[in-house]
Amino acid sequence: MRVERPVSEKPPVSTAVALRALVRGRVQGVGFRDWVRRRARELGLNGSARNFPDGTTVEVIAEGARPALDALAAALKLGPPGAYVTAVDTTWTDATAAYDGFTIA
């Protein structure tokens, strides 16, 4: 018997992983964090995006299924119109289930 989960329900921590990405370039002041939030929600991911005080870096933390995170990581390399991404450094860890939805910090 297959059990269906609502789309908004968090995946079990045992099957979820976490991505931390530091995105560098012209990524502040161009709607990057809002774009990340929309993409993450479309992919069913939880987490947050925040600007670093250096003016050129956005930190993205996302948790969920690995295929969805891979899609987000690929999208981060392009960014929205108006952004110019020069580097994306990624770190993969176990999910913490500390996030409910995706927020902008």
Residue, then its C-alpha position, 0 to 999 in steps of 0.5 A: m500500500r502506498v502512502e501519499r504525503p501532502v506536498s507541504e509535509k516535510p520529508p522524513v529527516s532520514t531521507a532528507v539532506a541539506l545544502r548550504a550554498l554560498v552564492r557570490g557575484r552581483v546577487q544582492g539588490v537584484g531580487f536574488r533571495d526572493w527568486v531563491r525562495r520561489r524556486a525552493r518552494e516550487l521544488g518543495l524545499n525548506g530553508s532560508a536565504r540571507n545576505f552576507p554583509d560583504g555585499t556580494t554573497v548570499e547564503v542559501i540553506a535548503e533541506g529536502a530530497r536530493p534531486a530537488l536540491d540538485a535542481l536548486a543548486a544548478a539554478l543558483k549558478l544562473g540566478p534571476p535576470g539582473a544577477y551575475v553569479t561568479a561562484v557557488d560553493t556548496t556543502w552537503t550535510d544531513a538535514t536537521a528539519a529545523y525549517d518550516g517552509f522557506t524564508i528570507a532572512 
